Amino acid sequence: MSSSDPRRLFHLQQTCIAKGSCEIRCLMDNCQWMDYVVPAFVEPYLEKRAFWPLVEASCEAVNALIKDYKGGRWVASQECFATMGWYHVQVDLRDALEKFGCGSQKDWNMVGQRIIPCLMGTQPENPRAYHQVGGIFVHLARDRVRERCLTSRQKDGLLGDINQEIGGEICKAE
């Protein structure tokens, strides 16, 4: 993805979080949860399913509209990053969690700890306050989705953390 592509920041951020989360999965209460949730979370974006084509078209439209103004590319990239991130959490993450389980609190927190370091790595030129505030909003959105997942699964008589058939602490050797 070129440096002028407004989707670039989102793509870099999500790649960093997914890679980092998979690297620590064998330290989790249930590493098999990650084996199912990560693909279910990222495939809709990678395969451009559901509303992803519209979300990305919106990014392109905003970029085309303001890119030639001073700071326009930065604004377009930030807007796209926020829009794509919001959609990804509210739709893709929610769907993956409701299908495979909401994760234990420990596992959920371990994945969440990847957010700010990845944000700092993908946008090192932004001030630390930007990373901290961004992290607060992402954590609030994630936690809200997880709370809804737990409520929904409980209402359906399912375990909150993980589906029974994929439970266990076994990690596949890689």
C-alpha positions in Angstrom: 0.0 0.0 0.0 1.5 3.4 -1.0 2.2 6.0 1.6 -0.4 8.3 0.1 -3.2 5.7 0.4 -5.6 6.9 3.2 -6.2 3.2 4.2 -2.5 2.6 4.9 -2.6 3.5 8.6 -5.5 1.2 9.4 -3.9 -1.6 7.5 -0.6 -1.2 9.3 -2.3 -0.9 12.7 -4.4 -4.0 12.2 -1.5 -6.0 10.9 0.6 -5.0 14.0 -2.2 -5.9 16.4 -3.0 -9.3 14.7 0.6 -10.3 14.5 1.4 -9.3 18.0 -1.7 -11.0 19.4 -0.9 -14.2 17.6 2.7 -14.1 18.9 1.5 -14.0 22.5 -1.4 -16.5 22.1 0.4 -19.3 23.9 0.6 -17.2 27.0 -3.2 -16.9 27.1 -5.8 -18.7 29.1 -7.0 -20.2 25.8 -4.8 -19.8 22.9 -7.2 -21.7 20.6 -9.6 -18.8 20.9 -7.1 -16.7 19.0 -6.8 -19.5 16.3 -10.5 -18.9 15.5 -11.1 -15.3 16.4 -8.3 -13.6 14.5 -9.2 -15.1 11.1 -12.9 -14.4 11.7 -12.0 -10.8 12.6 -9.6 -10.0 9.7 -11.1 -11.9 6.8 -14.1 -9.6 6.3 -11.7 -6.7 5.8 -9.2 -8.7 3.7 -11.9 -10.2 1.5 -13.9 -6.9 1.3 -17.1 -8.5 2.6 -20.2 -6.8 3.9 -19.8 -3.0 3.9 -16.1 -2.8 3.5 -16.2 -1.6 -0.2 -18.4 1.3 1.0 -16.2 2.1 3.9 -13.1 2.2 1.7 -14.9 4.2 -1.0 -15.7 6.8 1.7 -12.0 7.0 2.5 -11.2 7.5 -1.1 -13.9 10.2 -1.5 -12.7 12.2 1.5 -9.1 11.9 0.3 -10.0 13.0 -3.2 -11.9 16.0 -1.8 -9.2 17.4 0.5 -5.8 15.9 -0.4 -4.6 19.0 -2.3 -5.2 21.3 0.7 -2.4 21.9 3.2 -2.6 19.0 5.7 -5.4 17.4 3.7 -3.7 14.1 3.2 -3.0 13.8 6.9 -6.7 14.7 7.8 -8.0 12.2 5.2 -5.7 9.5 6.6 -6.8 10.1 10.1 -10.5 10.2 9.1 -10.1 7.0 7.2 -8.2 5.4 10.1 -11.0 6.3 12.5 -13.8 5.2 10.2 -12.3 1.9 9.3 -11.3 1.2 12.9 -14.8 1.9 14.2 -16.4 -0.3 11.6 -13.9 -3.1 12.1 -14.6 -3.2 15.9 -18.3 -2.6 15.8 -19.0 -5.2 13.0 -16.1 -7.6 12.4 -14.9 -7.9 16.0 -18.5 -8.3 17.3 -19.3 -11.0 14.8 -16.1 -12.9 15.5 -16.6 -12.8 19.3 -20.3 -13.8 19.1 -19.4 -16.7 16.9 -16.4 -18.1 18.9 -16.5 -16.5 22.3 -15.7 -13.3 24.0 -12.3 -14.4 25.4 -11.3 -14.5 29.0 -10.6 -11.2 30.7 -6.9 -12.0 30.7 -6.8 -12.9 27.0 -8.9 -9.8 26.2 -6.5 -7.6 28.1 -3.4 -9.1 26.5 -4.7 -8.3 23.1 -5.7 -4.8 24.2 -2.2 -4.2 25.4 -1.0 -4.3 21.8 -3.1 -1.3 20.8 -1.0 1.7 22.0 2.4 0.2 21.1 1.1 -0.5 17.6 -0.4 3.0 17.3 3.0 4.4 18.3 4.7 2.3 15.8 2.4 3.1 12.9 2.2 6.8 13.7 5.5 7.7 15.5 5.4 11.3 14.3 2.2 12.0 16.3 2.5 13.2 19.9 2.2 10.8 22.8 -1.1 12.4 23.8 -2.5 11.4 20.4 -1.6 7.7 21.1 -3.0 7.8 24.6 -6.3 9.4 23.6 -6.6 7.1 20.6 -6.0 4.1 22.9 -8.8 5.3 25.3 -11.3 5.4 22.5 -10.3 2.0 21.0 -10.4 0.4 24.5 -13.9 1.8 25.2 -15.2 0.6 21.8 -13.6 -2.9 22.3 -14.9 -3.2 25.8 -18.4 -2.2 24.8 -18.4 -4.9 22.1 -17.1 -7.5 24.5 -19.8 -6.6 27.1 -22.5 -7.0 24.4 -20.9 -10.3 23.4 -21.0 -11.6 27.0 -24.6 -10.5 27.4 -25.7 -12.0 24.1 -23.9 -15.3 24.6 -25.3 -15.6 28.2 -28.8 -15.0 26.9 -28.3 -17.8 24.4 -27.0 -20.2 27.0 -23.5 -20.2 25.7 -20.2 -19.9 27.6 -19.0 -16.3 27.5 -15.2 -16.9 27.1 -15.1 -19.5 24.3 -17.1 -22.1 22.6 -17.0 -25.4 24.4 -15.8 -27.4 21.3 -12.7 -25.2 20.8 -11.8 -24.8 24.5 -8.6 -25.7 26.0 -5.1 -24.3 26.6 -3.4 -26.3 23.8 -1.3 -24.3 21.4 -0.3 -25.6 18.0 3.5 -25.7 17.5 4.7 -23.3 14.8 
